[in-house]
Amino acid sequence: VTGKMFKGLLVCYAVVISTFFSVGISGYWAFGNQAQGSILQNFMVDGKPLVPKWFLLMTNVFTLLQVLAVTLVYLQPTNIVLENKFGDPKMDQFSIRNVVPRLISRSLSVII
């Protein structure tokens, strides 16, 4: 990895490290060594939330969306292999002959 790709990789790592460390440091600052493993568990005391329920719901929804997006990125190499195996390289990329196997293989890879 060289050039612009390396610079982009450094920026990505800087963003990820800064966001994860900021959550970790602020969680330790707010809750001390009593902090739970999951940051959201710290906002529950005796089964009652310290923040509005909609906030916890939105946090869980955004976490789920992030996991789904990352899953799609990690499945991309598998999808390419399946498309090369079941598609017809002589036909157009968006022909019905290539779209149907692509749709089926990607759907199955996400389901499995």
PEPE-V806660 format. One record per residue. N is the residue number from 1. SS is DSSP state (2 for helix, 1 for strand, 0 for the rest). PHI is phi in whole degrees, -180 to 180 (none if undefined). D_CENTER is the distance of its C-alpha to the mean C-alpha in whole Angstrom. Layout:
BEGIN
N:SS:PHI:D_CENTER / N:SS:PHI:D_CENTER
END
This chain:
BEGIN
1:0:none:23 / 2:0:-138:26 / 3:0:65:26 / 4:2:-64:24 / 5:2:-64:21 / 6:2:-66:22 / 7:2:-64:22 / 8:2:-63:19 / 9:2:-64:17 / 10:2:-64:19 / 11:2:-64:18 / 12:2:-61:14 / 13:2:-64:15 / 14:2:-63:17 / 15:2:-65:15 / 16:2:-64:12 / 17:2:-64:16 / 18:2:-66:17 / 19:2:-71:15 / 20:2:-68:14 / 21:2:-69:18 / 22:2:-65:19 / 23:2:-67:17 / 24:2:-65:19 / 25:2:-68:22 / 26:2:-68:23 / 27:2:-65:22 / 28:2:-69:25 / 29:2:-64:27 / 30:2:-79:27 / 31:2:-115:27 / 32:2:66:28 / 33:2:-81:28 / 34:2:-90:28 / 35:0:-64:24 / 36:0:-80:22 / 37:0:-66:19 / 38:0:-106:17 / 39:2:-62:18 / 40:2:-72:18 / 41:2:-68:21 / 42:2:-71:23 / 43:2:-92:23 / 44:1:-117:25 / 45:1:-126:29 / 46:0:54:31 / 47:0:79:29 / 48:1:-110:29 / 49:1:-75:26 / 50:0:-86:27 / 51:0:-121:25 / 52:0:-59:25 / 53:2:-64:23 / 54:2:-64:22 / 55:2:-66:20 / 56:2:-65:18 / 57:2:-63:18 / 58:2:-65:16 / 59:2:-63:14 / 60:2:-67:13 / 61:2:-64:12 / 62:2:-66:10 / 63:2:-64:8 / 64:2:-63:8 / 65:2:-63:7 / 66:2:-66:4 / 67:2:-63:3 / 68:2:-64:5 / 69:2:-65:4 / 70:2:-66:3 / 71:2:-61:6 / 72:2:-63:8 / 73:2:-66:8 / 74:2:-69:9 / 75:2:-81:11 / 76:2:-57:13 / 77:2:-61:16 / 78:2:-64:17 / 79:2:-63:17 / 80:2:-65:19 / 81:2:-62:21 / 82:2:-65:22 / 83:2:-66:23 / 84:2:-66:25 / 85:2:-77:27 / 86:2:-100:27 / 87:0:-87:28 / 88:0:-111:31 / 89:0:-68:31 / 90:0:-80:34 / 91:0:-97:33 / 92:0:-61:31 / 93:0:-60:27 / 94:0:-103:27 / 95:0:-72:30 / 96:2:-61:30 / 97:2:-66:31 / 98:2:-99:27 / 99:2:-73:25 / 100:2:-63:26 / 101:2:-63:25 / 102:2:-64:22 / 103:2:-62:21 / 104:2:-68:22 / 105:2:-67:21 / 106:2:-68:17 / 107:2:-63:18 / 108:2:-66:19 / 109:2:-68:16 / 110:2:-74:13 / 111:2:-66:16 / 112:0:-75:17
END
